[in-house]
Structures are given as C-alpha cells and as structure tokens.
Amino acid sequence: MKVTAVNTYFVRPRWGFVEITTDEGYIGWGEAVLEGHAQAVLACVKEMSSYLIGANPNRIEDIWTMLYRGGFYRGGGVMMSAISGIDQALWDIKGKWLNVPVYELLGGSCRDKMRVYSWIGGDRPSDVGAVARIKQEAGFSAVKMNATEELQYIDTYEKIDAVLERVAAIRETCGKYFGIAIDFHGRVHKPMAKVLAKKLEEFDPMFIEEPVLCENMECFKEIATSCNIPIATGERLYSKYDFKRLLQAGGVDIIQPDLSHAGGITEVKKIAAMAEAYDVALAPHCPLGPIALSACLQVDAISYNAVIQEQSIGIHYNVGKSVLDYIINKEDFGFVNGYIQLPSKSGLGVEVNKSLVVEENKTPHEWKNPVWRHADGSIAEW
C-alpha cells in the first residue's frame, strides 16, 4: 500500500483537516491546526507531503521520525501540529486496513468509557452558575470555565473577588461534589496566580489550569506550595522533550497534551507513559473538532493515568459550525452520565462528511484570537 495524495481543508470555526489517500482505497483523516495559525499549519502539511507520496502508510513510526528528524529544524507549534494531523490520518488508515479501532493496535483499552467535561462561560465569563446547572442536569459531572479576564502582574482584588463569586455560584448551584475546573489561560502572572490559587481553595476545584504559562514552568512548584489544588498544564507544549522538562520541574499534577499540537497519537502515547512514571495524570486538551476528539479517545483508552477528557461541543469558540456537523456517525459521540463510549468503528472511528468539508474549504476561515489590552494600553495575555 502506498500514499497517493495528501489533501488539506479549512473548516469553520477555526480548524484544519488533513485527508490522506492510498492506492488501495483506504482514506485517513487527521486534524492539523494551531488555532489562529491554520494557514501556516496546512501550508506545512503540504510542504511535508513530498515525504509521504509513495510511502507505505503503515510505517507510522518511521514516517513520524522522518518528518520530525529529517528536516533538521524541528519542534514548535506549527511543525508539530502539521505532524499531528498527518499522524492521526495514518493511524486512521492503519485501523481501517486492519478493521479495528486504533486503540486495539496500541495494546487494547484499559477502560470501557471516558469521563468528559463541558465548557461553560466564555472569555469573559458570566452567569456560570445557571449554565453549570444545565450541564449537570444534562448528565455531566464536571465543567470548566475561564477564571478571569486580563490580569496585570499586580492587579486589583476586585478582579480576584469577581472570580471567587463566579466559582461560588457554581458550587452553590451544583453542590459540593460537582467537578469545577478553572482555566487561568495563561492570563495570570505569578504574583496574582499565587493569590488567586490560594483563595480558590475553599471551593475544592477539580484543578486549576495554566496558572502561569509553561515558559515559566519553574514557577509551578512555587504555586503548588501556595495551595492544595491540583495544577494542570501542557496545551502549549509540543513534544516529549517539552514534557520531560515540565515533569522534571515538578509542581504539576495533570498534563494536557493536545493530540493536534503535540505530535499526534504516536507522540502523545509516549508523553502519557512518561507522566505515569511521575504519578501525574493525563487529561488531553481538545477544544477542537471530531477527528481530534476521537484521536484523544484512542490515547485515553490505553492510558491508565487518563482521568478526564475535554471536548468542545457547545464551546463559545465554535461559531458557524460545531463538532458534530462534520461527521455522519453522530450517535457515536453521545454523552451519558458524564461519559463517552470509546470509538467502536475501525480507525479513528469518525465518518467524515466530506461534502461539507469540501464546501467549507471554498471559503477558508481566517480565525484569530482577540487581542486584549490592559487599562494602561499595554498588551494583555488572552
């Protein structure tokens, strides 16, 4: 079997799909995107396609290594996201060729279903208590919200109190044991992160996410000593080498590699195993589409330390199109009592609505994240 073509597609709201075809009729789909940089990532996929045409798609490890090591320069968000989408598509082909879900090729599942959480609120969250209650009534046992708007290195306690009020509203509405994850989104710098983390303790959060950016990963241990809340991070790390440094730095309890940014299934299964050796949990980052979600579930299935899965159905970023719009087998992505069943169909388990994908690609999106500024006019972290 040989690869005959590598096609790329822009699809709303902010994603990029990769389609790899073979001479035996097997087609694999992957999701290659770095939100806000879709054009760069899909251009990188096209650049890498010359390595793929004529190659045996079953030699996934060899192809991954060639794409990573063969180009001399390596790593970073764009290149690793391109590799991620290609890798997902190759695993999709191999699973279809052998007529089994991908996780069966990785040792088989160690669980029957995967716990998931739902997003609430937006970039400037409000009314989160009522929305969390709706999610709870829909069967979810946990939600995640952005904690705060922009925060300066040293900011006001008025903003801190606003965060506490929102979290208190969820706890009061949904009860003591409902899971609340609070995403700092890298908007908070160390001085205020320590304050906010300490004050959030009373609400028993499931975890706080990206209390500071990973470029300051040496600070996680200090923040961890400021509170008794699990710390999660990793969506902006792109390889096992990045996660090696994170795990060695300490202070982190949950890693969140993104299957569309951190090298796909091939790399993230290695990252997950590394984390298990440090007694660190896995909760893959996935505010993306159905292909990325299904890739995450393949790794969740085989990773003993996987604890909960992000998914973006209903997330505020999804404007114009959403996750289930692009797949035919929508029934396979239902949530029951806060869990999703593992994919049962061969490959990644996603039947892509190609006609919609082709139609979307005729008017490529140009999604960019908002640019925020502080009151003094300086750029704020989004």
C-alpha positions as CSV (number, residue, x, y, z in Angstrom):
1,M,0.0,0.0,0.0
2,K,1.2,3.5,-0.9
3,V,0.2,7.0,-0.2
4,T,-1.2,8.7,-3.4
5,A,-2.3,12.1,-2.2
6,V,-2.4,14.5,0.8
7,N,-5.2,17.0,0.8
8,T,-5.9,19.8,3.3
9,Y,-9.1,21.7,4.1
10,F,-10.0,24.8,6.1
11,V,-13.2,24.2,8.1
12,R,-15.1,26.5,10.4
13,P,-14.9,27.6,13.1
14,R,-11.1,27.5,13.2
15,W,-9.9,24.1,12.3
16,G,-7.9,22.3,9.6
17,F,-8.4,18.8,8.3
18,V,-5.9,16.5,6.5
19,E,-7.0,13.7,4.2
20,I,-4.5,11.0,3.1
21,T,-5.5,8.7,0.3
22,T,-3.9,5.4,-0.7
23,D,-3.6,3.2,-3.8
24,E,-5.7,0.5,-2.1
25,G,-8.7,2.9,-1.5
26,Y,-8.1,3.5,2.2
27,I,-8.6,7.1,3.3
28,G,-7.4,8.5,6.6
29,W,-8.4,11.8,8.3
30,G,-6.5,14.0,10.7
31,E,-6.9,17.3,12.3
32,A,-3.9,19.6,11.8
33,V,-4.4,23.1,13.3
34,L,-2.9,25.6,15.6
35,E,-5.7,27.9,16.5
36,G,-5.1,31.2,14.8
37,H,-2.4,29.8,12.6
38,A,-4.3,27.4,10.4
39,Q,-2.9,28.7,7.2
40,A,0.7,28.2,8.4
41,V,0.0,24.6,9.6
42,L,-1.8,23.5,6.5
43,A,1.0,25.0,4.4
44,C,3.4,23.0,6.4
45,V,1.4,19.8,5.8
46,K,1.6,20.5,2.1
47,E,5.4,21.1,2.4
48,M,5.8,17.7,4.2
49,S,3.6,15.9,1.7
50,S,6.6,15.2,-0.6
51,Y,7.9,12.9,2.1
52,L,4.6,11.0,2.1
53,I,3.7,10.4,-1.5
54,G,4.7,6.8,-2.4
55,A,5.4,5.9,1.2
56,N,3.9,2.9,2.9
57,P,1.3,4.5,5.3
58,N,1.6,1.5,7.7
59,R,5.2,2.5,8.7
60,I,3.8,5.2,11.0
61,E,6.8,5.4,13.5
62,D,9.2,5.6,10.6
63,I,7.2,8.4,8.9
64,W,6.8,10.3,12.1
65,T,10.6,10.1,12.8
66,M,11.4,11.2,9.2
67,L,9.0,14.2,9.4
68,Y,10.5,15.2,12.8
69,R,14.2,14.5,12.4
70,G,14.6,14.5,8.6
71,G,14.1,18.3,8.2
72,F,16.9,19.4,10.5
73,Y,14.8,22.1,12.2
74,R,12.2,20.6,14.4
75,G,9.6,21.3,17.1
76,G,7.4,24.3,17.7
77,G,3.7,24.8,17.3
78,V,3.4,24.9,13.5
79,M,5.6,22.0,12.6
80,M,4.3,19.7,15.4
81,S,0.7,20.5,14.6
82,A,1.3,19.5,10.9
83,I,2.9,16.3,12.0
84,S,0.0,15.7,14.4
85,G,-2.6,15.8,11.7
86,I,-0.6,13.6,9.4
87,D,-0.1,11.1,12.2
88,Q,-3.8,10.9,13.0
89,A,-4.6,10.2,9.4
90,L,-2.0,7.5,9.2
91,W,-3.4,5.7,12.3
92,D,-6.9,6.1,10.8
93,I,-5.7,4.3,7.6
94,K,-4.0,1.5,9.6
95,G,-7.0,0.9,11.8
96,K,-9.3,0.7,8.7
97,W,-6.9,-1.5,6.9
98,L,-6.9,-4.0,9.8
99,N,-10.6,-3.3,10.6
100,V,-10.1,-2.4,14.3
101,P,-10.2,0.8,16.3
102,V,-6.8,2.4,16.7
103,Y,-6.6,1.7,20.4
104,E,-6.6,-2.1,19.6
105,L,-3.4,-1.6,17.8
106,L,-1.8,0.2,20.8
107,G,-2.4,-2.7,23.3
108,G,-6.1,-2.6,23.7
109,S,-8.2,-0.4,26.1
110,C,-7.8,-0.4,29.9
111,R,-11.3,1.2,30.3
112,D,-14.8,0.9,28.8
113,K,-15.7,4.6,28.7
114,M,-14.1,8.0,29.3
115,R,-15.3,10.7,31.6
116,V,-15.7,14.1,29.9
117,Y,-16.4,17.7,31.0
118,S,-18.2,20.5,29.3
119,W,-17.2,24.1,28.9
120,I,-19.2,27.0,30.3
121,G,-18.9,30.7,30.2
122,G,-16.7,32.5,27.7
123,D,-13.6,34.6,27.6
124,R,-15.3,37.0,29.9
125,P,-17.5,34.5,31.9
126,S,-20.8,35.4,33.4
127,D,-23.9,33.6,34.6
128,V,-21.8,30.5,35.0
129,G,-23.9,29.1,38.0
130,A,-27.1,28.7,35.9
131,V,-25.2,27.3,32.9
132,A,-23.3,24.8,35.1
133,R,-26.7,23.6,36.5
134,I,-27.9,23.0,32.9
135,K,-24.8,20.9,32.2
136,Q,-25.3,19.0,35.5
137,E,-28.9,18.2,34.5
138,A,-27.7,17.0,31.2
139,G,-25.6,14.4,33.0
140,F,-22.2,16.0,33.2
141,S,-20.3,15.6,36.5
142,A,-17.8,18.4,35.8
143,V,-17.4,21.7,33.9
144,K,-14.5,24.0,33.0
145,M,-14.6,27.8,32.8
146,N,-12.1,30.6,32.2
147,A,-11.3,32.1,35.5
148,T,-10.7,35.7,34.7
149,E,-10.3,38.4,32.2
150,E,-6.9,40.0,31.8
151,L,-4.8,40.5,34.9
152,Q,-1.7,42.6,35.3
153,Y,1.4,41.3,37.2
154,I,-0.1,43.1,40.2
155,D,-3.8,43.8,39.8
156,T,-6.8,44.6,42.0
157,Y,-8.6,42.4,44.5
158,E,-11.8,43.5,42.8
159,K,-11.0,41.2,39.9
160,I,-10.0,38.4,42.3
161,D,-13.3,38.7,44.1
162,A,-15.2,38.6,40.8
163,V,-13.6,35.2,40.1
164,L,-14.4,33.9,43.6
165,E,-18.1,35.0,43.1
166,R,-18.4,33.1,39.9
167,V,-16.9,29.9,41.3
168,A,-19.1,30.2,44.4
169,A,-22.1,30.4,42.2
170,I,-21.3,27.1,40.6
171,R,-20.6,25.4,43.9
172,E,-23.8,26.7,45.4
173,T,-25.9,25.7,42.4
174,C,-24.4,22.3,41.7
175,G,-23.3,21.1,45.1
176,K,-20.2,20.2,47.0
177,Y,-19.0,17.3,44.8
178,F,-19.6,18.6,41.3
179,G,-16.3,19.0,39.4
180,I,-15.1,22.5,38.7
181,A,-12.0,23.1,36.6
182,I,-10.8,26.7,36.5
183,D,-8.6,27.8,33.5
184,F,-6.3,30.7,34.2
185,H,-5.5,30.5,30.4
186,G,-2.0,31.9,31.0
187,R,-3.6,35.3,31.6
188,V,-2.3,35.4,35.1
189,H,1.3,36.1,36.2
190,K,2.9,34.5,39.2
191,P,2.2,37.2,41.8
192,M,-1.5,37.1,41.2
193,A,-1.6,33.4,40.4
194,K,-0.5,32.6,44.0
195,V,-3.1,34.9,45.4
196,L,-5.9,33.5,43.3
197,A,-4.9,29.9,43.7
198,K,-4.9,30.2,47.5
199,K,-8.3,31.9,47.6
200,L,-9.9,29.3,45.4
201,E,-9.0,26.5,47.8
202,E,-12.3,26.9,49.7
203,F,-14.3,25.8,46.7
204,D,-12.4,22.5,46.2
205,P,-11.8,22.8,42.5
206,M,-11.0,19.7,40.4
207,F,-7.9,21.5,39.1
208,I,-6.6,24.9,38.1
209,E,-5.2,25.1,34.5
210,E,-2.3,27.1,33.2
211,P,-1.9,29.2,36.4
212,V,1.1,30.6,34.6
213,L,2.5,30.0,31.1
214,C,4.7,26.9,30.6
215,E,7.6,29.2,29.6
216,N,7.7,29.9,33.3
217,M,7.3,26.2,34.3
218,E,9.8,26.6,37.1
219,C,7.1,28.6,38.9
220,F,4.6,25.7,39.1
221,K,6.3,24.2,42.1
222,E,6.1,27.6,43.9
223,I,2.4,28.0,43.1
224,A,1.8,24.4,44.2
225,T,3.1,25.3,47.7
226,S,0.6,28.2,47.8
227,C,-2.5,26.0,47.6
228,N,-3.8,22.5,47.8
229,I,-5.4,22.4,44.3
230,P,-4.1,20.1,41.6
231,I,-2.4,22.0,38.8
232,A,-2.9,21.1,35.1
233,T,-1.0,22.4,32.1
234,G,0.6,21.4,28.8
235,E,-1.6,22.5,25.9
236,R,1.2,24.8,24.7
237,L,3.9,22.1,24.8
238,Y,4.7,20.3,21.6
239,S,6.9,17.2,22.2
240,K,8.0,14.6,24.8
241,Y,11.1,16.8,25.3
242,D,8.9,19.7,26.4
243,F,7.0,17.5,28.8
244,K,10.3,16.0,30.1
245,R,11.3,19.4,31.3
246,L,7.8,20.0,32.7
247,L,7.8,16.8,34.7
248,Q,11.3,17.3,36.0
249,A,10.4,20.8,37.1
250,G,7.7,19.4,39.3
251,G,4.6,21.0,40.8
252,V,2.2,19.8,38.1
253,D,-0.4,17.0,38.8
254,I,-2.2,16.8,35.4
255,I,-0.7,17.1,31.9
256,Q,-2.8,18.3,29.0
257,P,-1.1,17.5,25.7
258,D,-3.1,18.3,22.6
259,L,-3.3,15.5,20.1
260,S,-3.4,18.1,17.3
261,H,-0.4,20.0,18.5
262,A,1.9,17.6,20.3
263,G,2.8,15.1,17.6
264,G,-0.5,13.2,17.3
265,I,-1.2,9.7,18.7
266,T,2.4,8.5,18.2
267,E,4.0,11.2,20.4
268,V,1.2,11.6,23.0
269,K,1.1,8.0,23.9
270,K,4.8,8.3,24.8
271,I,4.1,11.5,26.7
272,A,1.3,9.8,28.7
273,A,3.6,6.9,29.6
274,M,6.2,9.4,30.8
275,A,3.7,11.1,33.0
276,E,2.5,7.9,34.5
277,A,6.1,7.2,35.7
278,Y,5.9,10.6,37.6
279,D,2.5,9.7,39.0
280,V,1.0,12.5,37.0
281,A,-2.5,12.3,35.4
282,L,-3.4,12.8,31.8
283,A,-6.3,15.0,30.6
284,P,-5.8,15.7,26.9
285,H,-6.5,19.2,25.7
286,C,-9.2,19.3,22.9
287,P,-11.2,22.4,22.2
288,L,-11.2,21.2,18.6
289,G,-13.2,19.1,16.2
290,P,-14.4,15.5,15.9
291,I,-11.2,14.0,14.5
292,A,-9.1,15.5,17.2
293,L,-11.5,14.3,19.9
294,S,-11.5,10.7,18.5
295,A,-7.7,10.7,18.4
296,C,-7.7,11.8,22.1
297,L,-10.1,8.9,23.0
298,Q,-7.7,6.4,21.4
299,V,-4.9,7.5,23.7
300,D,-7.3,7.8,26.7
301,A,-8.3,4.2,26.1
302,I,-4.8,2.8,26.6
303,S,-3.5,5.2,29.2
304,Y,-4.1,4.1,32.8
305,N,-3.5,7.7,34.1
306,A,-6.1,9.3,31.8
307,V,-8.7,10.9,34.1
308,I,-11.0,13.2,32.1
309,Q,-11.4,14.4,28.5
310,E,-12.1,17.9,27.2
311,Q,-14.5,18.3,24.3
312,S,-15.8,21.3,22.6
313,I,-19.4,20.7,21.8
314,G,-21.2,23.9,22.7
315,I,-17.9,25.8,23.5
316,H,-18.1,29.6,22.9
317,Y,-15.3,29.5,20.2
318,N,-17.5,27.4,17.9
319,V,-19.3,29.9,15.7
320,G,-20.8,28.9,12.4
321,K,-20.1,25.2,12.7
322,S,-19.6,22.8,15.5
323,V,-18.1,19.4,16.3
324,L,-20.9,17.1,15.1
325,D,-21.6,19.0,11.9
326,Y,-18.6,17.3,10.2
327,I,-19.4,13.7,11.0
328,I,-22.1,11.3,9.8
329,N,-22.0,8.9,12.8
330,K,-23.1,11.5,15.3
331,E,-24.7,8.8,17.5
332,D,-21.2,7.6,18.4
333,F,-20.4,10.9,20.2
334,G,-23.2,11.0,22.7
335,F,-22.6,11.6,26.4
336,V,-24.3,9.5,29.0
337,N,-23.9,10.4,32.7
338,G,-20.8,12.4,32.0
339,Y,-19.1,9.7,30.0
340,I,-18.5,8.9,26.3
341,Q,-18.1,5.4,25.0
342,L,-14.8,4.5,23.3
343,P,-14.9,4.6,19.5
344,S,-16.1,1.3,18.1
345,K,-15.6,1.8,14.4
346,S,-12.4,1.0,12.7
347,G,-9.6,3.5,12.5
348,L,-10.3,6.7,14.5
349,G,-14.0,5.9,14.4
350,V,-15.0,9.1,12.6
351,E,-17.1,9.0,9.4
352,V,-16.3,12.4,7.9
353,N,-18.9,14.4,6.0
354,K,-16.6,15.1,3.1
355,S,-19.1,17.1,1.0
356,L,-19.4,19.6,3.9
357,V,-15.6,19.7,4.3
358,V,-15.1,20.5,0.6
359,E,-17.8,23.1,0.7
360,E,-16.3,24.8,3.8
361,N,-12.9,24.9,2.1
362,K,-14.2,27.0,-0.7
363,T,-14.3,30.0,1.7
364,P,-11.4,29.4,4.1
365,H,-11.8,30.8,7.5
366,E,-9.2,33.3,9.0
367,W,-9.9,32.8,12.7
368,K,-7.7,34.9,15.0
369,N,-7.9,35.1,18.8
370,P,-8.8,38.6,20.2
371,V,-6.1,41.0,21.1
372,W,-6.6,42.4,24.6
373,R,-5.0,45.4,26.3
374,H,-4.7,46.5,29.9
375,A,-6.1,49.8,31.1
376,D,-2.7,51.4,30.5
377,G,-2.7,50.3,26.9
378,S,-0.2,47.5,27.2
379,I,-0.8,44.1,25.6
380,A,-2.6,41.6,27.8
381,E,-2.4,37.8,27.6
382,W,-5.5,36.3,26.1
